[in-house]
């Protein structure tokens, strides 16, 4: 499982792809709670996100998917 939070760029995209290739779960922070939606958007638009949730819901989403 990987969680991908606010930020700029796409440097984590390959890591998210690796997680997905190994049957992992990818969670990205939702746009409404991001300061900068750049990195989560790249992962979401690449189709790699299993969940897109607000930061306030991140803990619950992680616990439900362990």
DSSP file (Angstrom, degrees, kcal/mol; ACC not computed):
  #  RESIDUE AA STRUCTURE BP1 BP2  ACC     N-H-->O    O-->H-N    N-H-->O    O-->H-N    TCO  KAPPA ALPHA  PHI   PSI    X-CA   Y-CA   Z-CA
    1    1 A X              0   0    0      0, 0.0     2,-0.4     0, 0.0    25,-0.2   0.000 360.0 360.0 360.0 141.4    0.0    0.0    0.0
    2    2 A X  E     -a   26   0A   0     23,-2.5    25,-2.7    14,-0.0     2,-0.4  -0.994 360.0-154.3-137.1 144.3    1.2    3.5   -0.8
    3    3 A X  E     -a   27   0A   0     -2,-0.4     2,-0.5    23,-0.2    25,-0.2  -0.972   8.6-158.0-118.8 138.4   -0.4    6.9   -0.1
    4    4 A X  E     -a   28   0A   0     23,-3.0    25,-2.4    -2,-0.4     2,-0.1  -0.958  16.4-175.1-122.6 114.9    0.4    9.8   -2.2
    5    5 A X        -     0   0    0     -2,-0.5    35,-0.2     1,-0.2    34,-0.1  -0.254  35.7 -45.7-104.8-172.4   -0.1   13.2   -0.8
    6    6 A X  S    S+     0   0    0     33,-0.1     2,-0.3    27,-0.1    -1,-0.2  -0.035  76.5  98.7 -53.9 150.9    0.1   16.9   -1.9
    7    7 A X  B     -c   37   0B   0     29,-2.2    32,-2.2    -3,-0.1    31,-0.5  -0.904  60.5 -82.9 154.6-179.1    3.0   18.1   -3.9
    8    8 A X  S    S+     0   0    0     -2,-0.3     3,-0.3    30,-0.3     2,-0.1  -0.836  74.6  25.5-117.0 153.3    4.4   19.0   -7.3
    9    9 A X  S    S-     0   0    0     -2,-0.3    33,-0.3     1,-0.1     3,-0.0  -0.405  75.6 -96.4  98.1-171.9    5.9   17.0  -10.1
   10   10 A X  S >  S+     0   0    0     -2,-0.1     3,-1.8    32,-0.1     4,-0.4   0.084  73.3 123.3-135.2  21.9    5.6   13.3  -11.1
   11   11 A X  T 3  S+     0   0    0      1,-0.3     4,-0.3    -3,-0.3     3,-0.2   0.668  76.0  51.9 -66.0 -16.0    8.7   11.8   -9.4
   12   12 A X  T 3> S+     0   0    0      1,-0.1     4,-2.2     2,-0.1    -1,-0.3   0.458  82.0  92.9 -96.0  -1.3    6.6    9.2   -7.5
   13   13 A X  H <> S+     0   0    0     -3,-1.8     4,-2.3     1,-0.2     5,-0.2   0.905  84.6  50.0 -60.5 -44.0    4.7    7.9  -10.6
   14   14 A X  H  > S+     0   0    0     -4,-0.4     4,-2.2     1,-0.2    -1,-0.2   0.883 110.0  51.8 -63.2 -38.2    7.1    5.1  -11.2
   15   15 A X  H  > S+     0   0    0     -4,-0.3     4,-2.2     2,-0.2    -1,-0.2   0.904 109.5  49.1 -64.7 -41.2    6.9    4.0   -7.6
   16   16 A X  H  X S+     0   0    0     -4,-2.2     4,-2.4     2,-0.2    -2,-0.2   0.895 110.0  51.7 -64.6 -39.6    3.1    4.0   -7.7
   17   17 A X  H  X S+     0   0    0     -4,-2.3     4,-2.6     1,-0.2    -2,-0.2   0.904 108.7  51.4 -62.6 -40.6    3.3    1.9  -10.9
   18   18 A X  H  X S+     0   0    0     -4,-2.2     4,-1.0     2,-0.2    -2,-0.2   0.906 109.0  50.4 -62.4 -42.9    5.6   -0.5   -9.2
   19   19 A X  H ><>S+     0   0    0     -4,-2.2     5,-2.8     1,-0.2     3,-0.7   0.939 113.0  46.1 -60.4 -47.4    3.2   -0.9   -6.3
   20   20 A X  H ><5S+     0   0    0     -4,-2.4     3,-1.7     1,-0.2    -2,-0.2   0.891 107.5  57.2 -63.1 -40.0    0.3   -1.6   -8.7
   21   21 A X  H 3<5S+     0   0    0     -4,-2.6    -1,-0.2     1,-0.3    -2,-0.2   0.733 108.0  49.2 -62.8 -21.6    2.4   -4.0  -10.7
   22   22 A X  T <<5S-     0   0    0     -4,-1.0    -1,-0.3    -3,-0.7    -2,-0.2  -0.044 125.9 -99.6-109.2  29.4    2.9   -6.0   -7.5
   23   23 A X  T < 5S+     0   0    0     -3,-1.7    -3,-0.2     1,-0.2    -2,-0.1   0.762  74.4 149.3  61.3  30.0   -0.9   -6.0   -6.6
   24   24 A X      < -     0   0    0     -5,-2.8     2,-0.4    -6,-0.2    -1,-0.2  -0.347  47.2-114.1 -87.3 173.3   -0.5   -3.1   -4.1
   25   25 A X        -     0   0    0     -2,-0.1   -23,-2.5    40,-0.1     2,-0.5  -0.927  23.6-157.3-113.4 129.5   -3.1   -0.5   -3.2
   26   26 A X  E     -a    2   0A   0     -2,-0.4    24,-2.7    22,-0.2    25,-1.6  -0.933   7.9-173.8-114.5 125.3   -2.6    3.2   -4.1
   27   27 A X  E     -ab   3  51A   0    -25,-2.7   -23,-3.0    -2,-0.5     2,-0.3  -0.968   5.4-168.3-115.9 129.6   -4.4    6.0   -2.3
   28   28 A X  E     -ab   4  52A   0     23,-2.6    25,-2.1    -2,-0.5     2,-0.3  -0.892  28.7-106.3-115.7 150.8   -4.0    9.6   -3.4
   29   29 A X  E     - b   0  53A   0    -25,-2.4    25,-0.2    -2,-0.3     5,-0.1  -0.544  40.9-112.7 -72.9 135.7   -5.1   12.7   -1.6
   30   30 A X    >>  -     0   0    0     23,-2.7     3,-1.4    -2,-0.3     4,-0.8  -0.328  21.8-116.3 -69.0 150.5   -8.2   14.3   -3.0
   31   31 A X  G >4 S+     0   0    0      1,-0.3     3,-1.0     2,-0.2    -1,-0.1   0.857 109.2  64.0 -56.3 -39.2   -7.9   17.7   -4.7
   32   32 A X  G 34 S+     0   0    0      1,-0.3    -1,-0.3     5,-0.0    22,-0.1   0.717 109.8  37.7 -65.0 -20.0  -10.1   19.5   -2.2
   33   33 A X  G <4 S+     0   0    0     -3,-1.4    -1,-0.3    20,-0.1     2,-0.3   0.473  96.2 101.7-107.7  -2.4   -7.7   18.8    0.7
   34   34 A X    <<  -     0   0    0     -3,-1.0     3,-0.2    -4,-0.8    20,-0.0  -0.577  56.5-156.8 -82.3 141.2   -4.4   19.3   -1.2
   35   35 A X  S    S+     0   0    0      1,-0.4     2,-0.4    -2,-0.3    -1,-0.2   0.884  98.1  15.4 -74.0 -43.8   -2.3   22.5   -1.0
   36   36 A X        -     0   0    0     -3,-0.1   -29,-2.2     1,-0.0    -1,-0.4  -0.985  69.8-164.9-130.7 119.9   -0.9   21.5   -4.4
   37   37 A X  B  >  +c    7   0B   0     -2,-0.4     4,-1.9    -3,-0.2     5,-0.2   0.268  58.9 106.3 -88.8  10.9   -2.7   18.8   -6.4
   38   38 A X  H  > S+     0   0    0    -31,-0.5     4,-1.9     2,-0.2   -30,-0.3   0.952  80.1  36.5 -59.3 -60.7    0.1   18.1   -8.8
   39   39 A X  H  > S+     0   0    0    -32,-2.2     4,-1.8    -3,-0.3     5,-0.2   0.931 119.5  47.0 -66.2 -47.2    1.5   14.8   -7.7
   40   40 A X  H  > S+     0   0    0     -4,-0.3     4,-2.7   -33,-0.2    -1,-0.2   0.893 111.1  54.2 -60.8 -36.1   -1.8   13.1   -6.7
   41   41 A X  H  X S+     0   0    0     -4,-1.9     4,-3.2     2,-0.2     5,-0.2   0.907 105.4  52.4 -62.8 -42.7   -3.3   14.3  -10.0
   42   42 A X  H  X S+     0   0    0     -4,-1.9     4,-1.3   -33,-0.3    -1,-0.2   0.922 113.2  44.0 -60.0 -45.0   -0.6   12.7  -12.1
   43   43 A X  H  <>S+     0   0    0     -4,-1.8     5,-2.0     2,-0.2     6,-0.5   0.924 115.5  48.3 -66.6 -44.8   -1.2    9.4  -10.3
   44   44 A X  H ><5S+     0   0    0     -4,-2.7     3,-1.6     1,-0.2     5,-0.2   0.932 112.0  48.3 -61.6 -47.4   -5.0    9.7  -10.6
   45   45 A X  H 3<5S+     0   0    0     -4,-3.2    -1,-0.2     1,-0.3    -2,-0.2   0.751 105.0  59.9 -68.1 -23.3   -4.9   10.6  -14.3
   46   46 A X  T 3<5S-     0   0    0     -4,-1.3    -1,-0.3    -5,-0.2    -2,-0.2   0.517 115.2-117.7 -79.4  -4.6   -2.5    7.7  -15.0
   47   47 A X  T < 5S+     0   0    0     -3,-1.6    -3,-0.2    -4,-0.3    -2,-0.1   0.711  83.0 118.0  78.3  20.0   -5.3    5.4  -13.6
   48   48 A X      < +     0   0    0     -5,-2.0     2,-0.4   -23,-0.0   -22,-0.2   0.568  42.9  98.5 -96.5 -10.1   -3.1    4.1  -10.8
   49   49 A X        -     0   0    0     -6,-0.5   -22,-0.2    -5,-0.2     3,-0.1  -0.665  43.4-176.3 -85.8 126.9   -5.2    5.3   -7.8
   50   50 A X  S    S+     0   0    0    -24,-2.7     2,-0.3    -2,-0.4   -23,-0.2   0.783  79.7  16.7 -83.8 -31.6   -7.5    2.8   -6.2
   51   51 A X  E     -b   27   0A   0    -25,-1.6   -23,-2.6     2,-0.0     2,-0.4  -0.991  58.1-163.2-140.1 146.5   -8.9    5.5   -3.9
   52   52 A X  E     +b   28   0A   0     -2,-0.3     2,-0.3   -25,-0.2   -23,-0.2  -0.951  31.4 161.8-128.7 110.8   -8.8    9.3   -3.9
   53   53 A X  E     -b   29   0A   0    -25,-2.1   -23,-2.7    -2,-0.4   -20,-0.1  -0.912  41.8 -99.6-134.5 154.9   -9.7   10.7   -0.4
   54   54 A X    >   -     0   0    0     -2,-0.3     3,-1.9   -25,-0.2     4,-0.5  -0.358  40.6-111.6 -66.1 152.0   -9.5   13.8    1.6
   55   55 A X  G >  S+     0   0    0      1,-0.3     3,-1.3   -25,-0.2     4,-0.5   0.855 118.1  61.0 -54.7 -37.1   -6.6   14.0    4.1
   56   56 A X  G 3  S+     0   0    0      1,-0.3    -1,-0.3     2,-0.1     4,-0.2   0.708 108.7  43.4 -65.4 -19.4   -9.1   13.8    6.9
   57   57 A X  G <> S+     0   0    0     -3,-1.9     4,-2.1     1,-0.1    -1,-0.3   0.359  86.4  97.3-103.7   2.7  -10.3   10.4    5.7
   58   58 A X  H <> S+     0   0    0     -3,-1.3     4,-2.6    -4,-0.5     5,-0.2   0.913  80.4  50.6 -62.0 -47.1   -6.9    9.0    5.0
   59   59 A X  H  > S+     0   0    0     -4,-0.5     4,-2.6     1,-0.2    -1,-0.2   0.933 111.9  47.4 -58.9 -47.8   -6.5    7.0    8.2
   60   60 A X  H  > S+     0   0    0     -4,-0.2     4,-2.2     1,-0.2    -1,-0.2   0.904 111.9  50.4 -61.4 -42.0   -9.9    5.3    7.8
   61   61 A X  H  X S+     0   0    0     -4,-2.1     4,-0.9     2,-0.2    -1,-0.2   0.905 111.0  48.9 -63.8 -41.7   -9.2    4.4    4.2
   62   62 A X  H >< S+     0   0    0     -4,-2.6     3,-0.9     1,-0.2     4,-0.3   0.948 111.8  48.6 -61.8 -48.3   -5.8    2.9    5.1
   63   63 A X  H >< S+     0   0    0     -4,-2.6     3,-0.8     1,-0.3    -2,-0.2   0.861 109.4  52.6 -62.7 -36.3   -7.3    0.9    7.9
   64   64 A X  H 3< S+     0   0    0     -4,-2.2    -1,-0.3     1,-0.2    -2,-0.2   0.693 113.4  44.7 -71.6 -17.9  -10.1   -0.4    5.7
   65   65 A X  T <<        0   0    0     -3,-0.9    -1,-0.2    -4,-0.9    -2,-0.2   0.221 360.0 360.0-115.1  14.3   -7.6   -1.6    3.1
   66   66 A X    <         0   0    0     -3,-0.8    -1,-0.2    -4,-0.3    -2,-0.1   0.485 360.0 360.0 -76.3 360.0   -4.9   -3.3    5.2
